[in-house]
Amino acid sequence: MLATPVRLARGPPGFPSFWRRSMDEFKRQATIAINMEGLREPTKPFPLIKFDQENSMAKCKVMSDQDMGGFSKASLTYIPGAAHHERNPEKEDAQKGGIIESDEGVEPAHTLFKGSISTELPPNKPDIQRSGYAAWRTRDRGMSLFGKLLWDIDPYSYLALRIKSDGRKYFVNIQTESIVPTDLHQHLLPTYTTGQWETVIIPFSQFVRTNYGFVVEPQKEMMRQKVRSVGIGLTDRVPGPFELRIADIYATNRPPAREMGREEAGFDLEEENHEGGTGMMDEIEPKRRKGEPERILI
């Protein structure tokens, strides 16, 4: 479908109109220039997605192997709760970055990522030999007078997620405006208090570059100046229900309470064997064979 002027003016679902997006982007860039934010490290948190209002659901896209004929199920549901507040560090606070929080003792407004994983294969697609995944990501934010709207999180060092997990093996996914459009930067979602609300913080430097679930070499640095989307996926292929609650995801300069090593990213960074059966995503684009150069789409 062609992007007509009317469709461009209306904008993607859940996002403001073309002219409103252009004005918001102008205000954002003007604020950076006036406050000279590029000359010093920012202390305020930079929200990527806040599930504090029901219309935030329209800004996200849910995916599962059901899209390819599989039997896993997934949904995002808005759960009302306490308001979200940005808290900047006090002058005497040694930690530089701000955080997002809610009133203590009250569950924050959030989204419930819920469903069930099934590894049953579609009977009418014999070429698919593996299934069992569910995920969601933020939608593209559309265009403005300044071009495609992307997040510039280069001034920040960490990604923070306020979550309540069931303890399953989720991965955080970041997609950038890369010359290899199918690349993702991924990291295992760390959880330390299963069944309780917590804010987990991941250094951007610890994310691993992957393509269709496989580690890609060389491990190029994430293009943090042009971030398209952020999301969470469940690919442990363990049949059964899952439930993850997310209040907000934001960039910050507040370091995590405990140091994280590259080994906690959730990937074996040794050279992997790419030969073998096909998965649900391979129908979209086959995996690159060992020694084969990257297919770069321009």
DOSEBA-364454 format. One record per residue (C-alpha): z, x, y; residue number from 1. Coordinates in Angstrom, 1 decimal, padded with zeros to 4 digits, m for minus. Example, Ala and Ser with C-alpha at 12.3 -4.5 7.8 and 13.67 -1.06 7.14 Angstrom:
up=007.8; east=012.3; north=m004.5; seq=1
up=007.1; east=013.7; north=m001.1; seq=2
% end
This chain:
up=000.0; east=000.0; north=000.0; seq=1
up=m001.0; east=001.4; north=003.4; seq=2
up=001.7; east=001.9; north=006.1; seq=3
up=000.5; east=m000.5; north=008.7; seq=4
up=002.0; east=m000.4; north=012.3; seq=5
up=004.0; east=m003.5; north=011.5; seq=6
up=005.5; east=m002.0; north=008.4; seq=7
up=006.3; east=001.3; north=010.3; seq=8
up=008.0; east=m000.7; north=013.1; seq=9
up=010.1; east=m002.7; north=010.7; seq=10
up=011.3; east=000.4; north=008.8; seq=11
up=012.6; east=000.8; north=005.2; seq=12
up=015.1; east=m001.7; north=003.9; seq=13
up=018.6; east=m001.1; north=005.3; seq=14
up=017.3; east=001.1; north=008.1; seq=15
up=016.7; east=000.3; north=011.8; seq=16
up=013.3; east=m000.3; north=013.3; seq=17
up=010.8; east=002.6; north=014.1; seq=18
up=011.8; east=002.5; north=017.8; seq=19
up=015.5; east=002.3; north=017.1; seq=20
up=015.2; east=005.3; north=014.7; seq=21
up=013.3; east=007.2; north=017.4; seq=22
up=015.9; east=006.5; north=020.0; seq=23
up=018.8; east=007.4; north=017.6; seq=24
up=017.0; east=010.7; north=016.8; seq=25
up=016.5; east=011.4; north=020.5; seq=26
up=020.2; east=010.8; north=021.2; seq=27
up=021.2; east=013.0; north=018.3; seq=28
up=019.0; east=015.9; north=019.4; seq=29
up=020.1; east=015.5; north=023.1; seq=30
up=023.8; east=015.5; north=022.0; seq=31
up=023.2; east=018.8; north=020.1; seq=32
up=021.6; east=020.4; north=023.2; seq=33
up=024.1; east=019.1; north=025.7; seq=34
up=027.1; east=020.2; north=023.6; seq=35
up=025.4; east=023.4; north=022.6; seq=36
up=026.4; east=022.6; north=019.0; seq=37
up=023.9; east=025.1; north=017.7; seq=38
up=025.9; east=028.0; north=019.2; seq=39
up=029.1; east=027.3; north=017.3; seq=40
up=030.2; east=026.1; north=013.9; seq=41
up=030.6; east=022.3; north=014.0; seq=42
up=034.0; east=020.9; north=013.1; seq=43
up=033.1; east=017.2; north=012.7; seq=44
up=032.0; east=015.9; north=009.3; seq=45
up=028.3; east=015.0; north=009.0; seq=46
up=028.0; east=011.7; north=007.1; seq=47
up=025.0; east=011.4; north=004.7; seq=48
up=025.9; east=008.0; north=003.3; seq=49
up=029.0; east=005.9; north=004.0; seq=50
up=029.6; east=002.9; north=001.8; seq=51
up=031.7; east=001.1; north=004.5; seq=52
up=029.4; east=m001.8; north=005.0; seq=53
up=027.6; east=m004.1; north=002.6; seq=54
up=024.2; east=m003.2; north=004.1; seq=55
up=024.6; east=000.4; north=003.0; seq=56
up=023.5; east=m000.8; north=m000.5; seq=57
up=020.0; east=m001.3; north=000.8; seq=58
up=019.8; east=002.4; north=001.7; seq=59
up=020.1; east=003.4; north=m002.0; seq=60
up=017.8; east=003.3; north=m005.0; seq=61
up=019.1; east=002.9; north=m008.6; seq=62
up=017.2; east=004.4; north=m011.5; seq=63
up=017.6; east=004.5; north=m015.3; seq=64
up=015.6; east=005.1; north=m018.4; seq=65
up=015.0; east=001.3; north=m018.3; seq=66
up=012.2; east=002.1; north=m015.8; seq=67
up=010.4; east=003.9; north=m018.6; seq=68
up=011.1; east=001.4; north=m021.4; seq=69
up=014.6; east=002.6; north=m022.3; seq=70
up=017.8; east=000.5; north=m022.7; seq=71
up=020.3; east=002.1; north=m020.3; seq=72
up=021.6; east=m000.1; north=m017.5; seq=73
up=022.9; east=000.8; north=m014.0; seq=74
up=023.8; east=m001.0; north=m010.8; seq=75
up=025.4; east=m000.4; north=m007.4; seq=76
up=027.8; east=m003.0; north=m006.1; seq=77
up=029.6; east=m003.0; north=m002.7; seq=78
up=033.4; east=m003.4; north=m002.9; seq=79
up=035.1; east=m004.3; north=000.4; seq=80
up=038.2; east=m002.2; north=001.4; seq=81
up=039.8; east=m000.2; north=004.1; seq=82
up=037.8; east=001.3; north=007.0; seq=83
up=036.6; east=004.9; north=007.0; seq=84
up=037.9; east=007.2; north=009.7; seq=85
up=036.7; east=010.7; north=010.6; seq=86
up=039.5; east=013.2; north=011.1; seq=87
up=038.8; east=016.4; north=012.9; seq=88
up=041.0; east=019.5; north=012.3; seq=89
up=043.9; east=020.0; north=014.7; seq=90
up=044.0; east=023.2; north=016.7; seq=91
up=046.7; east=024.6; north=014.5; seq=92
up=044.8; east=023.7; north=011.3; seq=93
up=043.4; east=026.9; north=009.7; seq=94
up=040.7; east=024.9; north=008.0; seq=95
up=037.7; east=024.4; north=010.3; seq=96
up=035.9; east=021.3; north=009.0; seq=97
up=036.7; east=017.6; north=009.4; seq=98
up=037.0; east=015.0; north=006.7; seq=99
up=036.5; east=011.3; north=006.2; seq=100
up=039.5; east=009.2; north=005.0; seq=101
up=041.1; east=005.8; north=005.0; seq=102
up=044.6; east=004.5; north=005.5; seq=103
up=046.9; east=005.8; north=002.8; seq=104
up=047.7; east=003.5; north=000.0; seq=105
up=044.7; east=001.2; north=000.6; seq=106
up=041.5; east=001.5; north=m001.4; seq=107
up=038.6; east=002.3; north=000.8; seq=108
up=035.4; east=000.3; north=001.1; seq=109
up=033.0; east=001.8; north=m001.5; seq=110
up=030.2; east=001.3; north=m003.9; seq=111
up=030.7; east=000.9; north=m007.7; seq=112
up=028.1; east=002.7; north=m009.7; seq=113
up=028.4; east=001.0; north=m013.1; seq=114
up=026.4; east=000.4; north=m016.2; seq=115
up=026.0; east=001.6; north=m019.8; seq=116
up=024.1; east=004.5; north=m021.4; seq=117
up=021.9; east=003.9; north=m024.4; seq=118
up=020.0; east=006.6; north=m026.3; seq=119
up=017.9; east=004.0; north=m028.2; seq=120
up=014.2; east=004.9; north=m027.9; seq=121
up=011.6; east=002.4; north=m026.8; seq=122
up=009.7; east=001.3; north=m029.9; seq=123
up=006.3; east=001.0; north=m028.2; seq=124
up=006.3; east=004.6; north=m026.8; seq=125
up=006.3; east=007.1; north=m029.7; seq=126
up=005.6; east=010.0; north=m027.3; seq=127
up=009.1; east=009.6; north=m025.8; seq=128
up=011.7; east=011.3; north=m027.9; seq=129
up=014.7; east=011.3; north=m025.7; seq=130
up=016.4; east=008.8; north=m023.4; seq=131
up=019.8; east=008.0; north=m022.0; seq=132
up=020.2; east=008.5; north=m018.2; seq=133
up=021.2; east=006.6; north=m015.1; seq=134
up=021.2; east=007.6; north=m011.4; seq=135
up=021.0; east=006.6; north=m007.8; seq=136
up=019.9; east=008.3; north=m004.6; seq=137
up=019.5; east=007.5; north=m001.0; seq=138
up=016.1; east=006.2; north=000.1; seq=139
up=013.8; east=008.0; north=002.5; seq=140
up=014.8; east=007.2; north=006.0; seq=141
up=011.3; east=006.6; north=007.3; seq=142
up=009.4; east=007.9; north=010.4; seq=143
up=010.2; east=008.3; north=014.1; seq=144
up=008.4; east=009.5; north=017.1; seq=145
up=009.7; east=013.0; north=016.1; seq=146
up=008.1; east=012.8; north=012.6; seq=147
up=009.7; east=012.2; north=009.2; seq=148
up=013.5; east=011.7; north=009.4; seq=149
up=015.3; east=014.4; north=007.5; seq=150
up=018.9; east=015.6; north=007.5; seq=151
up=019.6; east=019.1; north=009.0; seq=152
up=022.8; east=020.2; north=007.4; seq=153
up=022.2; east=023.9; north=007.9; seq=154
up=025.2; east=024.4; north=010.1; seq=155
up=027.5; east=023.2; north=007.3; seq=156
up=028.6; east=025.1; north=004.2; seq=157
up=030.0; east=022.4; north=001.9; seq=158
up=029.2; east=018.9; north=000.5; seq=159
up=032.2; east=016.5; north=000.3; seq=160
up=032.3; east=013.4; north=m001.9; seq=161
up=035.2; east=010.9; north=m001.8; seq=162
up=035.2; east=009.4; north=m005.4; seq=163
up=037.1; east=007.7; north=m008.1; seq=164
up=035.7; east=008.9; north=m011.5; seq=165
up=036.0; east=007.8; north=m015.1; seq=166
up=035.8; east=011.4; north=m016.2; seq=167
up=032.2; east=011.4; north=m017.5; seq=168
up=029.8; east=014.3; north=m016.7; seq=169
up=028.0; east=013.3; north=m013.5; seq=170
up=025.7; east=015.5; north=m011.5; seq=171
up=025.2; east=015.6; north=m007.7; seq=172
up=021.5; east=015.8; north=m006.8; seq=173
up=020.1; east=017.0; north=m003.5; seq=174
up=016.3; east=016.8; north=m002.8; seq=175
up=014.8; east=018.7; north=000.1; seq=176
up=011.3; east=018.7; north=001.7; seq=177
up=010.2; east=021.4; north=m000.7; seq=178
up=006.7; east=022.5; north=m001.4; seq=179
up=007.6; east=021.7; north=m005.0; seq=180
up=008.3; east=018.0; north=m004.6; seq=181
up=009.9; east=017.5; north=m008.1; seq=182
up=012.6; east=020.2; north=m007.5; seq=183
up=016.2; east=019.2; north=m007.2; seq=184
up=019.3; east=021.1; north=m006.4; seq=185
up=022.1; east=020.0; north=m008.7; seq=186
up=025.8; east=020.6; north=m009.4; seq=187
up=028.3; east=019.1; north=m011.8; seq=188
up=030.5; east=016.6; north=m010.0; seq=189
up=034.0; east=018.2; north=m010.2; seq=190
up=036.9; east=015.8; north=m010.9; seq=191
up=040.5; east=016.7; north=m011.1; seq=192
up=042.3; east=013.4; north=m011.0; seq=193
up=040.4; east=011.0; north=m013.3; seq=194
up=041.1; east=007.3; north=m012.3; seq=195
up=042.4; east=008.2; north=m008.9; seq=196
up=040.7; east=008.6; north=m005.5; seq=197
up=040.0; east=012.2; north=m004.5; seq=198
up=037.8; east=014.2; north=m002.2; seq=199
up=035.9; east=016.9; north=m004.0; seq=200
up=034.1; east=019.7; north=m002.1; seq=201
up=031.2; east=021.7; north=m003.4; seq=202
up=029.7; east=024.8; north=m001.7; seq=203
up=026.0; east=024.4; north=m001.0; seq=204
up=025.5; east=027.9; north=m002.2; seq=205
up=026.7; east=026.9; north=m005.7; seq=206
up=023.9; east=024.3; north=m006.3; seq=207
up=021.3; east=025.2; north=m008.9; seq=208
up=017.6; east=024.7; north=m008.4; seq=209
up=016.1; east=022.6; north=m011.3; seq=210
up=012.9; east=020.9; north=m012.1; seq=211
up=013.0; east=017.9; north=m014.6; seq=212
up=016.4; east=019.0; north=m015.7; seq=213
up=015.6; east=022.6; north=m016.4; seq=214
up=016.8; east=025.6; north=m014.4; seq=215
up=014.0; east=027.1; north=m012.3; seq=216
up=013.5; east=030.8; north=m011.5; seq=217
up=013.7; east=032.2; north=m009.0; seq=218
up=016.8; east=030.5; north=m007.7; seq=219
up=015.6; east=029.9; north=m004.1; seq=220
up=018.1; east=029.0; north=m001.4; seq=221
up=018.4; east=025.3; north=m000.7; seq=222
up=016.3; east=024.3; north=002.4; seq=223
up=019.2; east=022.7; north=004.2; seq=224
up=017.3; east=022.1; north=007.4; seq=225
up=015.1; east=019.5; north=005.6; seq=226
up=017.2; east=017.3; north=003.2; seq=227
up=015.5; east=014.2; north=002.0; seq=228
up=018.1; east=012.5; north=m000.2; seq=229
up=021.4; east=012.9; north=m001.9; seq=230
up=022.5; east=011.1; north=m005.1; seq=231
up=024.4; east=011.1; north=m008.3; seq=232
up=023.1; east=011.0; north=m011.9; seq=233
up=024.6; east=010.6; north=m015.4; seq=234
up=022.7; east=012.5; north=m018.0; seq=235
up=025.3; east=013.3; north=m020.7; seq=236
up=023.5; east=011.0; north=m023.1; seq=237
up=026.8; east=009.7; north=m024.5; seq=238
up=026.3; east=006.0; north=m025.4; seq=239
up=028.7; east=003.6; north=m023.7; seq=240
up=029.9; east=002.2; north=m020.4; seq=241
up=030.4; east=004.3; north=m017.2; seq=242
up=032.0; east=003.6; north=m013.9; seq=243
up=032.0; east=005.8; north=m010.8; seq=244
up=033.3; east=004.7; north=m007.3; seq=245
up=031.9; east=006.4; north=m004.2; seq=246
up=033.3; east=005.9; north=m000.7; seq=247
up=031.2; east=008.4; north=001.2; seq=248
up=029.2; east=011.7; north=000.9; seq=249
up=029.1; east=014.1; north=003.9; seq=250
up=028.6; east=017.7; north=004.9; seq=251
up=031.5; east=019.6; north=006.2; seq=252
up=032.8; east=023.1; north=007.0; seq=253
up=036.2; east=022.4; north=005.3; seq=254
up=036.4; east=024.7; north=002.3; seq=255
up=037.6; east=023.3; north=m001.1; seq=256
up=041.3; east=023.7; north=m002.0; seq=257
up=040.3; east=025.8; north=m005.0; seq=258
up=037.5; east=028.4; north=m005.3; seq=259
up=034.5; east=027.4; north=m007.4; seq=260
up=032.3; east=029.8; north=m009.4; seq=261
up=028.6; east=029.5; north=m010.2; seq=262
up=029.6; east=028.9; north=m013.8; seq=263
up=031.1; east=025.5; north=m012.8; seq=264
up=027.6; east=024.2; north=m011.7; seq=265
up=027.2; east=022.7; north=m015.1; seq=266
up=024.1; east=024.7; north=m016.1; seq=267
up=023.6; east=027.7; north=m018.4; seq=268
up=021.8; east=030.1; north=m016.1; seq=269
up=020.5; east=032.2; north=m018.9; seq=270
up=016.8; east=031.9; north=m019.6; seq=271
up=016.2; east=028.6; north=m021.3; seq=272
up=013.6; east=027.7; north=m023.9; seq=273
up=011.4; east=024.9; north=m022.5; seq=274
up=009.6; east=024.2; north=m025.8; seq=275
up=010.5; east=021.2; north=m027.8; seq=276
up=010.3; east=017.4; north=m027.6; seq=277
up=009.6; east=015.3; north=m024.6; seq=278
up=012.0; east=013.3; north=m022.5; seq=279
up=011.8; east=010.2; north=m020.4; seq=280
up=010.8; east=012.1; north=m017.3; seq=281
up=008.1; east=014.1; north=m019.0; seq=282
up=005.8; east=011.1; north=m019.0; seq=283
up=005.6; east=011.4; north=m015.2; seq=284
up=004.8; east=015.1; north=m015.3; seq=285
up=005.0; east=017.5; north=m018.3; seq=286
up=007.5; east=020.3; north=m018.3; seq=287
up=006.3; east=023.7; north=m017.4; seq=288
up=005.9; east=026.0; north=m020.4; seq=289
up=007.6; east=029.4; north=m020.6; seq=290
up=005.6; east=031.8; north=m018.5; seq=291
up=003.5; east=029.2; north=m016.8; seq=292
up=003.5; east=029.3; north=m013.0; seq=293
up=004.9; east=026.5; north=m010.9; seq=294
up=002.5; east=023.6; north=m010.1; seq=295
up=002.8; east=023.5; north=m006.3; seq=296
up=001.7; east=020.3; north=m004.7; seq=297
up=000.6; east=020.5; north=m001.0; seq=298
% end
